[in-house]
Amino acid sequence: MLNIEYWSITKKGDKHPKNEDNSLCINEMNIFGTAIFLICDGVGGYAGGDIASHKIVTKFERRFHSLRINPQNIEEYIMKTIDDANSDIVEYSQTNLAYSQLSSTLVGLFIINDTYHAFSVGDSRIYLRDKIGFRQINEDDSKVWERYKEGLIKKSEIIKQDDKNIITAALGFKNKVNPHYYKGQVNDYFQFLLSSDGLTDFVTEGDIEKHLSEGKSVREKCVGLLEKAIKNGSDDDITITLIEGDRNKIKWSQ
């Protein structure tokens, strides 16, 4: 049986009066062989970011249990739920003029038995660490990522760019949204890390991997990453979710 442990932590930054991040964690691996984890980051600078991120989380939470009935159509389910959440946000912004630019990023992970389904819109990230190594699964929807893909800058230079916060996609931006979707098989042991950019804009991937490789609990690793981001000057909302899966209860250290 695949055993999963997770921890999720969030902290309001100094940028906004409210924490505009929202998250969802449901682990039913031991009962139904399913789990879902989400982080949604209300787009900074626009009113109601917390409303947008909450709408996405609520939509997924209400529909999650239907997966037990028909888990074969998981990709269709994910895309439909994202599309409906996007429509809810757009409709809300059109009928509430104070929130005319309501929007939020999204990064999510489903684990169903031995298969993972990752998806994202915006610049919130998901990383995977397993026997193959440590890597980011998804792509950022941002101006700096476009330059990285064109070979104009290195991946390690993204964190240093002044315009790294300028995103090119989010739920609520347009009537239609084009999510990134990824599918794969989990190994006997693995770590998934989901985070808003309050972490990844201030902590290098090398430091993130270092924290994940420490022989500490999932809670201690999350707290350590949060403290590192704050130490490095993060003034944004920070949300981190770490999931560790282990079929043989292997100790998580190098």
C-alpha positions as CSV (number, residue, x, y, z in Angstrom):
1,M,0.0,0.0,0.0
2,L,1.2,3.5,-0.8
3,N,1.5,5.5,2.4
4,I,1.2,9.3,2.1
5,E,2.1,12.0,4.6
6,Y,1.6,15.7,4.0
7,W,1.8,19.1,5.6
8,S,0.5,22.4,4.4
9,I,1.5,25.8,5.7
10,T,0.5,29.4,4.8
11,K,1.5,32.9,6.0
12,K,0.1,36.2,5.0
13,G,2.7,38.6,3.5
14,D,3.0,42.3,3.9
15,K,1.8,43.2,0.4
16,H,-1.9,42.8,1.0
17,P,-4.4,43.3,3.8
18,K,-5.6,39.7,3.4
19,N,-3.9,36.4,2.6
20,E,-4.9,35.9,-1.0
21,D,-3.7,32.2,-1.1
22,N,-6.1,29.3,-0.6
23,S,-5.3,25.6,-0.4
24,L,-6.9,22.2,-0.3
25,C,-5.6,18.9,1.0
26,I,-7.7,15.7,1.1
27,N,-5.9,12.4,1.6
28,E,-8.0,9.3,1.2
29,M,-5.3,7.0,0.0
30,N,-5.9,4.4,2.7
31,I,-9.7,4.3,2.0
32,F,-10.3,5.0,-1.6
33,G,-6.8,5.2,-3.1
34,T,-7.2,8.9,-4.0
35,A,-5.8,12.3,-2.8
36,I,-6.0,15.9,-4.0
37,F,-3.8,18.9,-3.2
38,L,-4.3,22.4,-4.5
39,I,-2.8,25.8,-4.0
40,C,-4.4,28.9,-5.5
41,D,-2.8,32.3,-5.4
42,G,-5.1,35.3,-5.9
43,V,-3.3,37.6,-8.4
44,G,-1.7,40.5,-6.5
45,G,-2.6,44.1,-7.4
46,Y,-6.2,43.2,-8.2
47,A,-9.1,43.4,-5.7
48,G,-10.6,40.2,-4.5
49,G,-7.7,37.8,-5.1
50,D,-8.8,35.9,-2.0
51,I,-12.3,35.5,-3.4
52,A,-11.0,34.1,-6.7
53,S,-8.6,31.6,-5.1
54,H,-11.4,30.5,-2.7
55,K,-13.8,29.9,-5.6
56,I,-11.4,27.5,-7.2
57,V,-10.7,25.5,-4.1
58,T,-14.4,25.2,-3.3
59,K,-15.2,24.0,-6.8
60,F,-12.6,21.2,-6.6
61,E,-13.6,20.2,-3.1
62,R,-17.2,19.8,-4.0
63,R,-16.5,17.7,-7.0
64,F,-13.6,15.6,-5.6
65,H,-15.7,12.7,-4.3
66,S,-17.3,12.1,-7.7
67,L,-13.9,10.6,-8.7
68,R,-14.7,7.5,-6.7
69,I,-17.5,6.7,-9.1
70,N,-15.6,7.4,-12.4
71,P,-11.9,7.8,-11.9
72,Q,-11.2,6.8,-15.5
73,N,-12.1,10.3,-16.8
74,I,-9.7,12.2,-14.5
75,E,-8.3,14.5,-17.1
76,E,-11.7,15.4,-18.4
77,Y,-12.8,16.0,-14.8
78,I,-9.8,18.3,-14.1
79,M,-10.3,20.4,-17.3
80,K,-14.1,20.7,-16.7
81,T,-13.6,21.8,-13.1
82,I,-11.0,24.4,-14.1
83,D,-13.2,25.7,-16.9
84,D,-16.2,26.0,-14.6
85,A,-14.2,27.7,-11.9
86,N,-12.9,30.1,-14.5
87,S,-16.4,30.8,-15.6
88,D,-17.5,31.5,-12.0
89,I,-14.7,34.0,-11.5
90,V,-15.4,35.8,-14.8
91,E,-19.1,36.0,-14.1
92,Y,-18.5,37.3,-10.6
93,S,-16.2,40.0,-11.8
94,Q,-18.7,41.1,-14.5
95,T,-21.5,41.5,-12.0
96,N,-19.4,43.1,-9.2
97,L,-17.6,46.1,-10.7
98,A,-15.3,46.4,-7.7
99,Y,-13.8,43.1,-8.7
100,S,-13.5,43.7,-12.4
101,Q,-10.1,42.0,-12.6
102,L,-10.7,39.1,-10.2
103,S,-8.2,36.3,-10.9
104,S,-6.1,33.6,-9.4
105,T,-3.3,31.1,-10.3
106,L,-3.8,27.4,-9.7
107,V,-1.5,24.4,-9.2
108,G,-2.9,21.0,-8.3
109,L,-2.1,17.3,-7.8
110,F,-4.3,14.3,-7.9
111,I,-2.9,10.9,-6.9
112,I,-5.0,7.9,-7.8
113,N,-3.5,4.6,-6.8
114,D,0.0,4.7,-8.6
115,T,-0.8,7.5,-11.0
116,Y,-0.3,11.2,-10.5
117,H,-2.1,14.0,-12.4
118,A,-0.6,17.5,-12.1
119,F,-2.1,20.6,-13.5
120,S,-1.5,24.4,-13.4
121,V,-2.4,27.9,-14.6
122,G,-0.1,30.8,-13.7
123,D,3.2,30.8,-11.9
124,S,2.4,28.6,-8.9
125,R,4.7,25.5,-9.1
126,I,4.8,21.8,-8.4
127,Y,8.1,20.0,-7.9
128,L,8.8,16.2,-7.8
129,R,11.7,14.6,-6.0
130,D,12.2,10.8,-6.4
131,K,14.9,8.3,-7.4
132,I,15.2,10.0,-10.8
133,G,16.1,13.4,-9.2
134,F,14.5,16.8,-8.4
135,R,12.7,18.8,-11.0
136,Q,9.8,21.2,-11.7
137,I,6.9,19.3,-13.3
138,N,4.9,22.2,-14.7
139,E,5.7,25.4,-16.6
140,D,5.2,28.9,-15.5
141,D,2.8,31.1,-17.4
142,S,5.0,34.2,-17.2
143,K,7.1,36.6,-19.3
144,V,10.3,35.4,-17.8
145,W,9.4,31.8,-18.5
146,E,8.9,32.7,-22.2
147,R,12.4,34.1,-22.3
148,Y,13.8,31.0,-20.6
149,K,12.1,28.8,-23.2
150,E,13.6,30.9,-26.0
151,G,17.0,30.4,-24.5
152,L,17.5,34.0,-23.6
153,I,18.1,33.3,-19.9
154,K,18.9,30.2,-17.7
155,K,16.4,28.6,-15.4
156,S,18.5,29.7,-12.4
157,E,18.2,33.4,-13.6
158,I,14.4,33.5,-13.5
159,I,14.5,34.2,-9.8
160,K,16.7,37.3,-10.4
161,Q,14.5,38.9,-13.0
162,D,12.7,42.2,-12.1
163,D,9.6,41.2,-14.0
164,K,9.3,37.6,-12.7
165,N,5.8,38.5,-11.2
166,I,4.3,39.3,-14.5
167,I,2.1,36.3,-15.4
168,T,0.5,35.6,-18.8
169,A,-2.4,33.3,-17.6
170,A,-4.7,32.9,-14.6
171,L,-8.2,31.9,-14.0
172,G,-10.3,35.0,-14.5
173,F,-8.1,36.6,-17.1
174,K,-10.2,35.4,-20.1
175,N,-13.4,33.5,-20.9
176,K,-11.3,30.4,-21.8
177,V,-8.3,29.1,-20.0
178,N,-5.7,26.6,-21.2
179,P,-4.3,24.7,-18.3
180,H,-1.1,22.7,-18.3
181,Y,-1.7,19.0,-17.6
182,Y,0.8,16.3,-16.7
183,K,0.4,12.6,-16.0
184,G,2.9,10.0,-14.7
185,Q,3.5,7.0,-12.4
186,V,4.8,7.4,-8.9
187,N,7.8,5.5,-7.7
188,D,8.0,3.5,-4.4
189,Y,9.0,6.8,-2.7
190,F,8.5,10.4,-3.8
191,Q,8.0,13.9,-2.7
192,F,5.7,16.5,-4.3
193,L,6.1,20.1,-3.4
194,L,3.4,22.6,-4.3
195,S,3.9,26.3,-3.7
196,S,2.8,29.8,-4.5
197,D,5.4,32.3,-5.8
198,G,5.9,33.7,-2.3
199,L,8.4,30.8,-1.9
200,T,9.8,30.3,-5.4
201,D,10.5,34.0,-6.0
202,F,12.8,34.1,-3.0
203,V,14.2,30.6,-2.5
204,T,16.4,29.0,-5.2
205,E,15.7,25.5,-6.4
206,G,19.0,24.3,-5.0
207,D,17.9,25.5,-1.5
208,I,14.4,23.9,-2.0
209,E,16.0,20.5,-2.9
210,K,18.3,20.8,0.1
211,H,15.4,21.3,2.5
212,L,13.5,18.3,1.0
213,S,16.5,16.0,1.3
214,E,16.9,16.6,5.1
215,G,15.9,13.8,7.4
216,K,13.1,15.8,9.1
217,S,9.3,15.5,9.2
218,V,7.1,17.0,6.5
219,R,6.1,19.7,8.9
220,E,9.7,20.6,9.8
221,K,10.6,20.8,6.1
222,C,7.7,23.1,5.3
223,V,8.5,25.3,8.2
224,G,12.1,25.4,7.2
225,L,11.2,26.5,3.6
226,L,8.8,29.2,5.0
227,E,11.5,30.6,7.3
228,K,14.0,30.6,4.4
229,A,11.7,32.6,2.2
230,I,11.0,35.1,4.9
231,K,14.8,35.4,5.7
232,N,15.4,36.0,2.0
233,G,12.9,38.9,2.0
234,S,9.6,37.5,0.8
235,D,6.8,40.0,1.5
236,D,4.2,38.0,-0.5
237,D,1.7,35.5,0.8
238,I,3.4,32.1,1.1
239,T,1.7,28.7,0.9
240,I,3.6,25.4,0.8
241,T,2.3,21.9,0.6
242,L,4.6,18.9,0.9
243,I,3.5,15.4,0.1
244,E,5.7,12.4,0.8
245,G,4.8,9.0,-0.5
246,D,6.5,5.8,0.6
247,R,5.5,2.2,-0.2
248,N,8.1,0.8,2.1
249,K,8.3,3.5,4.7
250,I,11.8,4.5,3.6
251,K,13.5,7.2,5.7
252,W,13.5,10.5,3.8
253,S,17.2,11.5,3.8
254,Q,20.0,11.4,1.3
